[in-house]
């Protein structure tokens, strides 16, 4: 006999619980941002000097534009969820996650076509920093797909979608950190 599982909607959180969860998400984002700031600091303290002339600015810019564009459907989904339009949220998160996967592939392609060695000072920092960001991109993609899936099954609704909101905040963090990566590694 095959049984179907049914997702039970999550109960609405009280103001105190919602504040606690949101505070925890912000603390996590701040802690992760400090790791990126540390990596950025290495660029200026230990590796100050010119970056390789052969660095492909187009790839970094393409990833940045793609990630910035992916923030648009996430924002549309958040607004839709406030209006109890879960279908739009599901579609928006899936679109953003697919864009994120595409940008991850672009970074992988970049790694295999680097015009400098990862064993050189700048090359090592470049690979470590972009790899750390890719890990966050992949986590963000999983979160976007997971929140889309659970929303489609009816778990979240307009009175309780804090997990969906937390996932969106994390994705905005991923987008913002790539802007930092681009500025530190490609521009300065």
Secondary structure, 3 states (H helix, E strand, C coil): CCCCCCCCCCCCCCHHHHHHHHHHHHHHHHHHHHHHHHHHHHHHHCCCCCCCCCCCHHHHHHHHHHHHHHHHHHHHHHHHHHCCCHHHHHHHHHHHHHHHHHHHHHHHHHHHCCCCCCCCHHHHHHHHHHHHHHHHHHHHHHHHHHHHHHHHCCCCECCECHHHHHHHHHHHHHHHHHHHHHHHHHHC
